[in-house]
Each structure stands twice: as structure tokens, then as C-alpha cells.
Amino acid sequence: MPEQNTVGLIGLGAMGLPIAGHLARSGLAVTVHDTDATRSEAAAEHGCDVAPDAAGVGVRSAVTLVLVPTDDDVRAVCRAVLDRAPGSTLVVCSSVHPATIREIAAASAERTGDGGVLDAALTGGVRAAEDGRVNLLVGGESADLARVRPALDPWCASVHHLGGLGAGQIAKSANNLVHWAQICAIEEALDLARSHGLSVPALRAALFDAPTDSRTLRELERMRLTWWAKDLDSVERLGHEIGRPMPVADMCRARMPSITVGSLAELLVWEPTGDPTP
């Protein structure tokens, strides 16, 4: 069994790499793996050890964080860890369907007699990961969460335990629905004002002092707009499973293709060239 101060991380993407850095700087012994050797090298520069494969991470780690892109990727790396290191607690930070989490927990229980799995969905995006200020939405057993907290605290501003396995993923979908709906509403509202001759920067500054103020409104220039289709797919699948229409998700799906980083940048600096429309 690995020492309790050991943590592994599989997946060194835009969020995984800075999280690995925070963990290494906290004094924990960190082992990482990524299919991209350049990312592994970058993590090594932060003080992480590099394993040749996912299973090698689990063998060295009491806690293994999983931050790979898709459900299939999550299944593959978790099975690899479970096959060789069933004693490592798996913390799935990827955005996946709740059924995927429960499937992994069942596989873990077959090997160990207990779950040893948490789903821990990240909110706050890349900036939060870089700043060590992630808001974590967790599903699973409270005892498992308590055991892995030293592997979470170096990169999380808050950790919310929301229920059993899958609760973190459901909460992430709820968060994402609000996020994309806000972007659609804000873009439409600011464009309406622009069409009537108002200064968009002036209006936006005014809205900072209004009940409409939000982090999304304040950080529009920094939004990458990359994952909306996947996020909305997850929302609509959850709605379909309980027979609930998701009209806001449908609206976002219709609007998001026309909202781009470039179109937002142009909108947010628009100033009138004449008098506003009477």
C-alpha cells in the first residue's frame, strides 16, 4: 500500500498540469502520467515523478486523480489502475456521465470489497486550476472524501459533498447549464443595447452595480467557449433520463454556434458613433 502522502494524477491538460504543480509545491509526493511526453516533462519540472503508464501512477499513489477527456478515457485509465493498484482511491475529476462513475465504483468493489471511488467535478475553469482556486463538486462516501482531502486542499478553494456517487457530475451539469445560459443572455442583452446606440462598455459597467452582476458578466473576455456542446449534451441526456424537457439547454444549443470569442471581443468594446436612438 502506498504511503498516505502520495498522490497520482493522470491527464496533464490545461487543468491537470497546474493542479499537479500545486500538489508538488504542497510537499506531497506526486506521480503523473500523460500520453503527451512534453506535458509529462513540464510536470517533472514542477517536481513530479513521471510514470510510464496510468497503472504506474496508481501503484505509487494512495490517491489517484483522473483528469482525462472522455468517458471512454476515464474507463480505460481507471481499469488500468484497478488491475494493478486496487488500493488507490480513485478521484474522477473528468466531466462524465454519472453511470460511468457508478460503473467504475462497481469494478473497484469487485476487487477491494468497497468503492474507493469519488466523483469530483471541477468548476471554475482553467483560471481556477492555475490559481489553485477550484470549486469541487463531490459525490461518494464521506469517509472516502475525508481520506483524500490532503490531495484536494492544495488546489481547491472549496469542496462541496453533494451526495452519493454521480452527484458531483449532476451538479456540474447544473452549473454548466447556468453558465451557458448566462453567456447567451448577456450576449443578447448587450447586442440589443448596441443596436440601440448605447455604449456597450458603459452599460456593462453599469450592470456590475445591478442585480445582474455575475462572474460571467465580468469575465466574458476570458471565456474560451470550448466545451459548450459536450456540456449541453450531458444536460440534455440527464433531462431525457427523467423525461424532462430542457428548453434552456435547447436555446443555448441554438445560440452558441454564433457566439464566438471574436464576436464577444468585438461586442464588448463597441462605442456609438452618433446619438442613441430616441
C-alpha positions as CSV (number, residue, x, y, z in Angstrom):
1,M,0.0,0.0,0.0
2,P,1.4,3.4,-1.0
3,E,2.2,6.0,1.7
4,Q,-0.7,8.3,2.6
5,N,1.3,11.4,1.5
6,T,1.4,10.1,-2.1
7,V,-0.9,11.3,-4.8
8,G,-1.1,10.5,-8.5
9,L,-2.6,12.5,-11.4
10,I,-3.5,11.1,-14.8
11,G,-4.1,13.6,-17.5
12,L,-1.9,16.8,-17.7
13,G,-4.1,19.0,-19.8
14,A,-5.0,22.7,-19.3
15,M,-6.3,21.9,-15.8
16,G,-4.3,18.8,-14.9
17,L,-0.9,20.3,-15.3
18,P,-1.4,23.3,-13.0
19,I,-3.1,21.1,-10.4
20,A,0.0,18.8,-10.5
21,G,2.2,21.8,-9.8
22,H,0.1,22.9,-6.8
23,L,0.3,19.4,-5.4
24,A,4.0,19.1,-5.8
25,R,4.6,22.5,-4.2
26,S,2.4,21.5,-1.2
27,G,5.0,18.9,-0.2
28,L,3.1,15.8,-1.3
29,A,4.9,13.1,-3.4
30,V,3.3,13.4,-6.8
31,T,3.4,10.9,-9.7
32,V,1.9,11.8,-13.0
33,H,1.2,10.3,-16.5
34,D,0.1,11.8,-19.8
35,T,0.2,10.4,-23.3
36,D,1.9,13.6,-24.3
37,A,5.5,13.4,-23.2
38,T,6.0,17.1,-23.3
39,R,3.3,17.6,-20.7
40,S,4.9,15.0,-18.5
41,E,8.2,16.8,-18.9
42,A,6.6,20.0,-17.8
43,A,5.2,18.3,-14.7
44,A,8.6,16.9,-13.9
45,E,9.9,20.5,-13.9
46,H,7.4,21.2,-11.2
47,G,8.8,18.4,-9.1
48,C,6.5,15.5,-10.1
49,D,7.7,12.0,-10.8
50,V,6.6,10.5,-14.2
51,A,5.2,7.0,-14.5
52,P,5.3,5.2,-17.9
53,D,1.5,4.5,-17.8
54,A,-1.7,5.0,-15.8
55,A,-1.2,1.8,-13.8
56,G,2.2,3.0,-12.8
57,V,0.6,6.1,-11.3
58,G,-1.8,4.1,-9.2
59,V,0.9,1.7,-7.9
60,R,2.8,4.6,-6.4
61,S,-0.2,6.6,-5.1
62,A,-2.7,6.4,-2.2
63,V,-4.9,8.7,-4.1
64,T,-5.2,8.9,-7.9
65,L,-6.8,11.9,-9.6
66,V,-8.2,11.3,-13.1
67,L,-8.4,14.3,-15.5
68,V,-8.7,12.7,-18.9
69,P,-11.2,14.0,-21.6
70,T,-13.9,11.4,-22.3
71,D,-15.9,8.7,-20.6
72,D,-14.0,6.0,-22.5
73,D,-10.7,7.5,-21.5
74,V,-11.8,7.5,-17.8
75,R,-12.9,3.9,-18.0
76,A,-9.6,2.9,-19.6
77,V,-7.3,4.6,-17.1
78,C,-9.4,3.6,-14.1
79,R,-9.5,-0.1,-15.1
80,A,-5.7,0.1,-15.6
81,V,-5.3,1.4,-12.1
82,L,-7.7,-1.1,-10.6
83,D,-6.0,-4.0,-12.2
84,R,-2.6,-3.2,-10.7
85,A,-3.3,-0.9,-7.8
86,P,-6.8,-1.6,-6.3
87,G,-5.8,0.0,-3.1
88,S,-5.5,3.5,-4.6
89,T,-8.6,5.7,-4.1
90,L,-9.8,6.9,-7.5
91,V,-11.0,10.5,-7.7
92,V,-12.6,11.1,-11.1
93,C,-12.3,14.8,-11.9
94,S,-13.3,14.5,-15.5
95,S,-16.7,15.5,-16.7
96,V,-18.5,12.2,-17.4
97,H,-21.9,10.7,-17.1
98,P,-22.9,9.6,-13.5
99,A,-23.4,6.0,-14.8
100,T,-19.7,5.9,-15.8
101,I,-18.8,6.8,-12.2
102,R,-21.0,4.0,-10.8
103,E,-19.6,1.5,-13.3
104,I,-16.0,2.3,-12.1
105,A,-17.1,2.1,-8.5
106,A,-18.7,-1.4,-9.1
107,A,-15.4,-2.5,-10.7
108,S,-13.5,-1.3,-7.7
109,A,-15.8,-3.0,-5.3
110,E,-15.2,-6.3,-7.1
111,R,-11.5,-6.0,-6.4
112,T,-11.5,-4.4,-3.0
113,G,-14.8,-5.1,-1.3
114,D,-15.6,-1.3,-1.2
115,G,-16.0,1.5,-3.6
116,G,-12.8,3.5,-3.1
117,V,-14.1,5.9,-5.8
118,L,-15.3,9.5,-5.7
119,D,-16.6,11.7,-8.5
120,A,-15.2,15.2,-8.0
121,A,-16.3,17.6,-10.8
122,L,-14.3,20.8,-11.2
123,T,-15.8,24.2,-11.7
124,G,-14.0,27.5,-12.2
125,G,-12.2,26.5,-15.4
126,V,-8.6,26.8,-16.3
127,R,-8.0,30.0,-14.4
128,A,-9.2,28.4,-11.2
129,A,-6.9,25.5,-11.7
130,E,-4.0,27.8,-12.4
131,D,-4.8,29.9,-9.2
132,G,-5.4,26.8,-7.0
133,R,-9.0,28.1,-6.5
134,V,-11.1,25.3,-8.0
135,N,-14.7,24.8,-6.6
136,L,-15.1,21.0,-6.3
137,L,-18.5,19.2,-6.5
138,V,-18.2,15.8,-5.0
139,G,-20.3,12.6,-4.9
140,G,-19.4,9.5,-2.9
141,E,-18.8,8.3,0.6
142,S,-18.0,10.9,3.2
143,A,-15.3,8.7,4.6
144,D,-13.6,8.4,1.2
145,L,-13.7,12.2,0.9
146,A,-12.2,12.8,4.3
147,R,-9.4,10.4,3.5
148,V,-8.4,12.2,0.2
149,R,-8.8,15.8,1.4
150,P,-5.0,16.3,1.7
151,A,-4.8,15.6,-2.1
152,L,-7.6,18.2,-2.8
153,D,-6.8,21.1,-0.5
154,P,-3.7,22.4,-2.3
155,W,-5.7,23.2,-5.5
156,C,-9.3,23.8,-4.2
157,A,-10.8,26.9,-2.8
158,S,-14.0,24.9,-1.7
159,V,-15.1,21.3,-1.6
160,H,-18.8,20.5,-1.6
161,H,-20.1,17.0,-0.8
162,L,-23.4,16.7,-2.5
163,G,-24.5,13.1,-2.2
164,G,-23.7,9.6,-3.4
165,L,-21.7,8.6,-6.5
166,G,-22.7,10.7,-9.5
167,A,-23.9,13.7,-7.5
168,G,-20.8,15.6,-8.4
169,Q,-21.4,15.1,-12.1
170,I,-25.1,16.0,-11.9
171,A,-24.1,19.2,-10.0
172,K,-21.5,20.0,-12.7
173,S,-24.2,19.7,-15.4
174,A,-26.5,22.1,-13.4
175,N,-23.6,24.5,-13.1
176,N,-22.8,24.3,-16.8
177,L,-26.5,24.9,-17.8
178,V,-26.5,28.1,-15.8
179,H,-23.1,29.1,-17.2
180,W,-24.0,28.8,-20.9
181,A,-27.5,30.3,-20.4
182,Q,-25.8,33.4,-18.8
183,I,-23.5,33.8,-21.8
184,C,-26.4,33.6,-24.2
185,A,-28.5,36.1,-22.2
186,I,-25.6,38.5,-21.6
187,E,-24.6,38.5,-25.3
188,E,-28.1,39.1,-26.5
189,A,-28.7,41.9,-23.9
190,L,-25.5,43.7,-24.8
191,D,-26.2,43.3,-28.5
192,L,-29.7,44.7,-28.1
193,A,-28.2,47.8,-26.3
194,R,-25.6,48.2,-29.1
195,S,-28.3,48.1,-31.7
196,H,-30.0,51.0,-30.0
197,G,-26.8,53.0,-29.9
198,L,-25.6,52.5,-26.3
199,S,-22.0,52.2,-25.3
200,V,-21.5,48.5,-24.5
201,P,-18.6,49.2,-22.1
202,A,-20.6,51.8,-20.3
203,L,-23.7,49.6,-20.0
204,R,-21.6,46.6,-18.8
205,A,-20.0,48.7,-16.1
206,A,-23.5,49.8,-15.0
207,L,-24.6,46.2,-14.9
208,F,-21.8,45.4,-12.5
209,D,-23.7,47.5,-9.9
210,A,-27.1,46.0,-10.8
211,P,-28.7,42.7,-9.6
212,T,-27.5,41.2,-12.9
213,D,-23.8,41.3,-11.8
214,S,-22.0,37.9,-12.1
215,R,-18.6,36.5,-12.6
216,T,-19.7,35.5,-16.1
217,L,-20.5,39.2,-16.9
218,R,-17.2,40.4,-15.5
219,E,-15.1,37.8,-17.3
220,L,-16.6,37.5,-20.8
221,E,-13.3,38.5,-22.4
222,R,-11.6,35.5,-20.8
223,M,-14.1,32.9,-21.8
224,R,-12.8,30.2,-24.2
225,L,-16.2,28.9,-25.2
226,T,-14.8,25.4,-25.9
227,W,-16.9,22.8,-24.2
228,W,-20.5,24.1,-24.7
229,A,-21.6,21.2,-27.0
230,K,-20.3,18.5,-24.6
231,D,-21.8,20.2,-21.6
232,L,-25.2,20.6,-23.2
233,D,-25.2,17.0,-24.4
234,S,-24.7,16.0,-20.7
235,V,-27.5,18.3,-19.5
236,E,-30.0,17.0,-22.2
237,R,-29.1,13.4,-21.5
238,L,-29.8,13.8,-17.8
239,G,-33.1,15.5,-18.7
240,H,-34.1,12.7,-21.1
241,E,-33.5,10.1,-18.4
242,I,-36.2,11.6,-16.3
243,G,-38.5,12.6,-19.1
244,R,-37.9,16.3,-18.6
245,P,-37.7,18.8,-21.5
246,M,-34.7,21.1,-21.3
247,P,-35.8,24.2,-23.1
248,V,-33.0,26.4,-21.8
249,A,-30.4,23.9,-23.0
250,D,-32.2,23.8,-26.4
251,M,-32.0,27.6,-26.6
252,C,-28.3,27.5,-25.7
253,R,-27.6,24.9,-28.3
254,A,-29.3,27.1,-31.0
255,R,-27.5,30.3,-29.9
256,M,-23.9,29.2,-29.1
257,P,-22.7,28.5,-32.6
258,S,-23.0,32.2,-33.4
259,I,-21.3,33.3,-30.2
260,T,-17.5,33.2,-30.6
261,V,-14.5,34.6,-28.8
262,G,-14.1,37.0,-31.7
263,S,-17.7,38.2,-31.8
264,L,-17.7,38.8,-28.0
265,A,-14.4,40.7,-28.2
266,E,-15.9,43.0,-30.9
267,L,-19.1,43.5,-28.9
268,L,-17.5,44.3,-25.6
269,V,-15.6,47.3,-27.0
270,W,-18.3,48.8,-29.1
271,E,-18.9,52.5,-28.7
272,P,-21.6,54.6,-30.5
273,T,-20.6,56.8,-33.3
274,G,-23.6,59.1,-33.0
275,D,-26.6,59.9,-30.7
276,P,-28.5,56.9,-29.3
277,T,-31.8,56.0,-30.9
278,P,-34.6,58.2,-29.5
